[in-house]
Amino acid sequence: MLFQYAFLAVPFATAALSKPLGKRNYDYVVKETHIVPRRWERVAEAPKDHLIDLQIGLKQSRFDELERQLYEVSTPGSAKYRQHLTSEQVNELVKPSKNALAGVNEWLSDCGVKSHQMKYSAAKDWIKVTLPVSEVEKILDTEYSVYKHEDGTHVVRTPEWSVPRHLHEHVRTIQPTTSFLRLNAKKTNFVPVKIAADFQPLRSFAADPNNAGKTPTVADVCRTNGVTSECLRTLYNVYDYVPTAADKNTMGVCNYLGETGNISDTTLFLEQFRPEAAKDFVMDFTIIDGGDNQQTPNTPAQLAQGKDQEGNLDAETMLGIGYPLKLLAYNTGGQPPFQPDSNTPTNTNEPYKVFLDYFSALDDATLPSVLSNSYGDDEQTVPAEYARAVCDEYAKLGARGVSVFFASGDAGVGSTGDCITNDGRNSATFLPSFPAGCPFVTSVGATRNFAPEVAALDGSFASGAGYANYFPQPDYQKTAVNQYTTALAGQFATMFNTTGRAYPDIAAQGQRYVTIYNGQPASLDGTSASTPTVAAVFALVNDALISAGMPKMGFLNPWIYSKGFAAFNDVLTGSSAGCGGRGFEAKAGWDPVTGFGTPDFKKIIAMEMNQTAASLPAKRFTR
């Protein structure tokens, strides 16, 4: 244990004594240092044969221009509003300079990396090479170790790495090195639900012959002890909408950590709550980097771990609302637990980047119109430049017309006991989440109750909220956020970055969702529930737009903050409790608890079609 503390206190004091083998005597200089986060400890030297998929991010030549064009196609009133870019246009803007690419290629070649080992992203702004630890240590002039999280997870990482001095201006980030990002599903409080004849949420309004042709009211189908897709469709005004562009519009969901949507459970769920969908719903799986798609029954150990609770929640929610739109499930591996006693080298990669590598290469016609992500971690577990590089990847998707949603988190402003900085000072702080705090995604908070909705807060669950430290406040939200921040009058001033990107942007119901898991009903809480709900609602918005010959919404935030907020139900009460206190409070207008509130589907499409909700074509709302 004394060795561990000495290692962390003086990381790599001897690293500079050895230089990578190569044709040139490169002048190596430290590029990045990141303090090992709390709850992790070094336990061993990394096995020299352990394989690493080294992702080298190069400086993008014209990202500023991409960002300008992203806002141009996403801001109402712009001459190019919703004229989304193609993948070729995006790649042209972000490709690295010839000098950057040539310099990095030459360096890797001099370090013994063969040209066939270098795999390039579509824009050549990322280079991947798969090498054993022994070679990566020479290339980056560093030393890798095995780190153990208090929950038993192991990863192979290093707190510091270097590159030749002349490449500092060209190399933006290299991972996995210093990142201790852990993908945590934003779900809590799994509770089995007992089926009873008088348990209202388990009785389908549509399945009752007496209700044929009727549209339910919120009072008919919504219960606080069990939220169903019928409730959500009614509450957010999509119940009687008839999609007509399902052949041109799909929904996407990201699954990580061995999660997948179980077809059998999803069928049972739809039979109960969306009977017309049960026989012909479509859920297609794409397996990326060893992602899991187990459709056989879970083992007792898997059930104890809750395997596929998240995958089922996402799939059942999105299909329960968005049917007949096809659900595209992207099951991504890339972060298996490393077992130090294993005889087979394994790989502990960063799954966000693995997924984004795949997605960036997709043809524009195959992209889903919405992408739901129910995962995240504390921002400070990720090195700042790597977080920015990943965030910029979502800007690429937004520019191509994909609405990307991320759960804002389930711990309010931070889990009590964890609200401490990771900069060596151990100062008290609220804990912003990543990627929820990325300015190029739409962050989704959670509500509960119905008349009215209030910010979700119940025991261990509180709607995630905060202001990012890594990302400055984007122009699109400054007016709304500054009004809220100014009204705080200095409250919490030392606990958060008042000029940071603030989140969430919007919200939806997030408590006591009824799901089917292992063939039985169960309820779950979390922004893992509110996020796929909002994604499905906006998939239907895109259906209406496409059916009317209009382009899909794409990146939503400039629209939300400039005019879209008027089509949301403002949430006025509740708080983002955390860090041992109440946290931020919900207020009129935008707040860092529920954003601008929850969506009203008919108001949204009426706004985008320049109509009133009452004048929308009746045939589109007839069942």
N, C-alpha and C positions, 0 to 999 in steps of 0.2 A: 504493500500500500504506500509506503514511503517513496518507492520508486515511481509510482503513478503520479503522486503529487509533484515530485521533482520534475517529471516529464512535462506536466502541464504548465508548471510555473515558468520553465525556461524552454519553450518548444524549439527544437532543432538548433540547439547551441552548437552542435557539431556538424550540422548539415553542410555548411559551406566548406568543410575540409575535403569533401569529395566532389569532383566534377563529373558530369555525364561523359560517357565515352563518345567520341565522335571525331570527325575529320578536322574540326576547328576547335580552337580554345575559346569558347564563348564566354563572354562576361555576364555571368548569371547574377540577377538581382531579384530579391523577393518581390513578387507581384501581389500576393494576397495572404493575409493572416486573419484567421477567424477563431475567436475563443471558443473552446468546446463548451456547449451549453450545459446548464444544470441538468442533473439527472443522468448524465452520461459519465462514464469513467473508462480510462484506458486499462485494458486487461491483458494485452499481449502484443508482441510484434506481429505484423501481418505476414501470413505465409507467402513466401516468395513466388509460389506458383498460382496464387489467387488471381483470377482474371478480372480485368477492369475494362469496361467500355469507356474509354476516355473521350469525352466530348469537348472539343476545342472550339469555343465561340470566337469568331473574328469580328472586328469592328465593321459594322455595316456602313457602306459608303454614303447612303442618302436616306437614313432613317427619318431624319427631320422632315424630308419631303413626303415620305410615306405617312407620317403622322399628320402633316398638313392635309393631305388628300383624304386620309381617314375621316378627319373632322369635316371636310368639305362634303363628302358623300353621306355623312351622318347628321348634319345640322339642318333642320327645317329652314327654308328660305334660301338655301344655297342653290345656285344654278345647277349643281351636280348632285343634288340631294337624291340619295339612294341609287346613284349610278355606280355600282360597286366595281371594284377593280378585278381584273383577272389574275390568276396565279402568275402568269408571265409578267404582268405589270408590277406585281408585288416583288417578285424575284429580281427584276431589273433594278428596283429602287434599293434593295437591301444587300445586293451582292457586294462582297468586299472589293477593295481596290486590287489591281493587278499586283502592286508591290506587296500588299498584305498577304495575298495568297501565295505569291512566289516565295516570300521570306519565310513563312511558316512551313511550307512544303520543303524548302531547302533545309531548314533546321531539323525537321523530323527525319528527312533522308540522312542527314549527317549523323543523327542519333541511331541509325540502323533500321528505321521504319521503311518497309518496302512500299512502293507506289500502290500495289494491289491491296495493301492493308488499309489504305486511307479511303474511307467512305464519306462522300460529300452530301450535304443537304441539297435540296433543289436549287437554292440560291448560292450554294457554296459558301454560305456564311457560317456553317458548322462543319467540322471535320471529326469523324469518329474513327478511332483506332482501338482495336482490342488487343491488349497486351497483358502479360503477367506483371505482378507488383514489382518484381525485380527490375524490369525494364522501365516501367513508369517512374520508379524512384530515380533512375539515372536521368531520364528525360527532363523531369521537373526538379531535380536536385533536392529531393525531399526524402522523408521516411514515413511510410504508412504503418498504422497500428490498427489493432482490433479494439473497437469501443463497444461497451455494453450499456444499454439503457436499463433503467431500474425495472422495466417490465420484462427484461430478458432478451430483448432484441439486440442483435449484434450487427455492426457495420464495419467496413474497412475504410478509414478516412485518415486525413492528415490535417493538422491545423495551419499548415503553411506550405506554400509552393513558390517556385521561382521559374522564370524564363529569361533568355538572353535579353540584355538591356535594350537592344535595338528593336526587339519585338514587342515591347511594352505598349507601344502606340497602336499595334495591330491586333494583339490578343486581348480580348475582352474578359473572358472567363474560361476556366477549365474545370470540369467536374466529371466524376465524383472525386473531390478533394476535401474541401472544407465545409461542405454542406451537410448538416445533420437534420435536414427536413424529413419529417415523418408524416406520411399520409394518414390522417385520422378522419374516419367517416363521421360526419356531423349528425349522429343519431344517438339518442339516449333513451333510457327508461323503457326497455322492452318488457311488455306485460302481456301474458296470455289473456285472451278474452273468452269468457264462457258464453257459448251459444245458448240463448234462451228465447222462447217465442215472443216474449214481451220486450226484448232488447231492440229498440227501434233502429239503431244504426245498421243492424244486420238484416233489415227487411227492405227489399228494393221497391222503391216507389213505382218504377217502370214495370216491374214484374206483376204488379197487381192489376188484373183485368179491369177493375173499376176505374183505374187511372189512365186508361188508353186515351191518347191524344191530349192529355193534360200536361201542363208545365207546373212542377211543384214550387211551392214557396220555401223560403229558408226554414220556416217553422215546420214544414212538412218533413224535411230530410236532414236537418242539421242538429246534432246533439253534441254537447261538449264532452261526453264520455266516449265518443267514437265518431271520428270524422271520416266520411266516405267520399268516393268520387262523385256520387250523386249530389252530396252536399256542396262539394267544391264547384261543380259545374253550375249549380244553382246560385251559389253565393257570388261567383265571379261572372255570372250572366252569360254562360255559354251553353246552358242546358239544351236549348232548342235550336242551336246552330247546326246546319247540315253542311259538312265539308264537301267540296266538289273538286279539289285540286290535289287529291291524295297521290296521283300519279306524278306530280311535279314537286312534291314537298314532303320532307321527312324530318323526324325528330332524332336527335342524337343524345346519348348518355354515356358517360365515362365510368367504367368500373375498374377499380384497382384492388390490390391486396388479396387477390384470389376470389374476388366477388364476381357474381354473375346473377342475372335474372333467371329464376327457375321457371321453365315453361309450364310445368304441372301446377305449381302454386299460382302462377299468373292466370292460368285457365280457370282454376277454382275461384279466384278473386273476381274475374270478369263475369263468370256465371252468376255470382251473387250480386254484383253491383253495376255491371254493364252487360246484361245478357246478350244483347245483339252483337257484342264484340267477341264473345267467347269462342265461336266456331271459326272465325276467319281473321283474327288479329295477326299481324306480322311483326315478329321480333327477330331481326337478323343480327348475328354475332360476328364481329371481326376480332380475331385473336392476334394481339400484338406482343411480341417479345415474351412469349410463354405465358400470356394471360390465361386464366382458367375459365372453362365453361362446363363444369361438372353438372350434368343433368340427372345423374343417379341420386338416390336418397343419401342424405348426409350420414356420416358415421356418428356414433354417440359423441366422440371427441369434437367433431365439427359442429354438432348441435350445441355443445357446451360453449364453443367459441363464438357461436352466433353467425357462422359462415352463411353468407347470402342474405342476411337480414337487410343489409343496405341495398344489395342488388335487386331484391324483390320489391322493396319500398319504392325505389326509383322506377322500375319497370311497371309495376301495378299502378302507380300514380299517373305516369305519363300516358299509358294506354287507356286507363280509366277515364282520362279527360280528353286525350287527343285522338282516339280512335275515330275514323279508320286510317289515320296517318300511320305509316310504317315507323317502327322504332328501331334505330340502328344502335346497337350496344357495342361499344369499343372496350374490350376486356384487355387491359394492359398489365403485363408483368413488370419486370425491371427492378423490383425491390424485395427479393426473397430474403428471409432471415439468413444471415451467414452463421454457419455452425463451425466453430473453431476446430472441432475434432473430426471434421469431414475429410475424407481422402480425395474427394472430387472438388476441383476448383469451382467455385460458384461466383455469381456476379451480383453486386449490390448497387445497382444503378439508380439514377433519379428518374422515376416513372413519368413525371410531367414531361420531361424532355424527350423521353422515348416515345410517348404518345404524340407529341407535337412534331417530331421527326416524321412519323407516319402521316399525320394529317397534312403537313405542308406539301407532301408529294401527291395528294389526291387531286384528281381532276375537278374543276369547278362544278361540273354537273353532278358529281357524286356527293358533294357536301350537304350535310343536313342544314336546315334553316336555323335551328336552335341547337345548343349544346349545353347539357346540364351536368354540373360538377358538384358533388356533395362532399368534397374532401378539402383538407387544408391543415395548416399548422401555424404555430406562432411565427411571426415574421422574423424575429431575431434568431431563429434556428437556421436561417438561410443567409449566406453571405450577400451583401447588398447588390453587388454587381451581377451575381448569378440571378438573383430575384428580378432585377431589371431586365436581364436578357430573356428570361422566361416570360415576363410580362409583355415584352415587345413581340413575342411570338403570337400572343393573343391579339395584338394590334393587327398583325397580318390577317388573322381570321376575320376580324371585324371589317377590315377593308374589303375582304372578299364576300361580305354579306352574311356572315354567321353571327347570330346573337349568342354570346357566351355568358352563361350564368354560373356564379359561384356562391355556395353557402357562406353566410357571414360568420358562422360559428355558433357554438352552443354554450359559451361560458361568459356571455355579456362582455364586459371590458377586460376579462381575464379570470382565470381560475384562482380562487383564493389560495394563497400559499405559494403561487408561482409568479406573482406580479413584481418581478425583480429584473433589472436590466442585465444583459449579458455582455457588458463592456468592461467587466472587471471591477466596476464601482459598486455593484449590487444595490443600486438605487431603486426606490419604490417607483413603479410605473404601471400604467395600463398596458395591455399586451395586444397590439394590433395583429391581425391575422393575414396570412398569405396563402393563396393568391387573392383573397377577397379584397385586399387593399390595392390591387393593381388598377390603375385608372382606365384600362382598356377592357375590363369585364364589368358586367352588371352584377352587383352584390345583392343578395337576397336575405333579408331578415325574416323573423317569424312573429306571427300573431296567434291569439287564441280568442275564444268566445265569438259571438256573432252579432249581438245587438246591444252595443257596438262591438267591433273587434278591438282588442287591446294588445299591447306588446306581450309576447310570450314570456312567461316567468313562472317556473314551477319547480321547486326543489333544486335539483342539480342542473336544470336547463334554463338558460336565459338567452334571448336573441343576441347574437354577436354584434358588436358595435365598436367603432373606434376611428382613429385618425392614424394613417400610415406614417411611419418614420422614414421609409425608403423612397416614398413617392410624393412629390409636391402636389399641392391641390391644383387640379386641372381647372382651366378657365371656365369650363361648362358648369361647374358647381360652385364657384366662388361666391356668388351673390347669395344663394340659398344657405350655404354652409356658414358664411360669415355672419348672417343674421342670427343663426343659432348660437355660434361661438361667442359673439358679442353679448348675447343675452345671458350667457353663463356668468358674466361679470367677474371673471377670474377664478371661478370654481374649478377645481381640479387642474389648475394652470400648470402645476409642476408634474402632472401625471400623463400628459399627452402632448403631441405635436400640433399646435393650433393651426399650423399652415400645411398640414399633411392632407393627402387624399382621404376624404371622409367616406365612411360607408356604414350601413348598407344604403343602396339607392332606392329599393322598393321592398316589399314584403308580401307574405301570404301566410295562410294558416300553417302552424307548425307543431300542434300538439294533438296527441291521441289519435293518430291516423290508424284506421283499421286496415291491416294487411293480412294476407294469408302466408304463413310460414310453416314449412314442414306439414302442410295439409291442414293446419289449424289456424283459426283467427288469432291475431295478436295485435297490440297497439304499440306504436313507436312515436317518440317526440323528436324534434330537431329541425334545424334548417336544412337537413337532408330531405325533409318532407316538403318544406316551402319552396325549395329551389326547383325540383322537377315539376311542381305545380305551376309555377310561373312560366317555366320553359314550355310546358304543354299549352298554356293559354296563348303564348305568343306564337307557337307553331300554328294555332288556329287563326290568329291574326294574319299570319303570312298566307294561310290558305285563302282567306277572304280577299287579300290584296292580289294574289296571283290569279284568282278566279276573275277578278275585275281587270286583269291585264296590267297590273301595277307591280313594281318590284318589291321584294320582301324588305323587312325593316332593317336587318343588319345590326350594327353596333348601336345600342339603344340610348346610351347615357346623354349625349347632346340633345336628343329628342325629349327625353324624360325631363331634363332640367329646364329646357326652353319653353315647352308647351305641354308635353305629355302628362305632366303631373296633374293636370286638370281632369284626366280620365282615371284617376286613382282615388280610392276611398281613404281619406286622411285618418290616421290613427292618433288619438289625442292623449291616451293614458298608458301607463306602464313604464318600466325602466329596464336598462341593460345591467342589472345587478351583477357584481363581480368584484374581485380584489377586496373582498370583505366589506363592501358598501353597496349603495344603491346604484351607482354608476350614472350614466346619462338618462335623462327623462324624455319620454315622448312629448312632443308639443305640436301645436298647429303648424302646418307646413312641413318642410323637411326636418328630420331629426336623426341622430346617429343611433337609432334603435329600430325604427321601421322604415326609414327613408321617407318617401312620399306616400307610403301606404300600399294598399292592395289593389289589384287591377279590376277594372270594369270592362269586360270584353267589348260590349256593344258601344260604349263610349269611345274606346280606342279606335275601332274600325270606322266609326262615324267621323271621328276627328280626321283620320287619314284619308277618308273619302269625301271630306267636306260636306257631310250630311249631318242631320240630326239622328239620334238613335231611333226615334220614332219613324223616320222615313226610310229606314233601311229596307231593301227588298224583302217582302214577306216570304217569298219562296225559299230564301236562304235560312229562314227561321221557322220551318214547318216540318213537323215529324208525322 
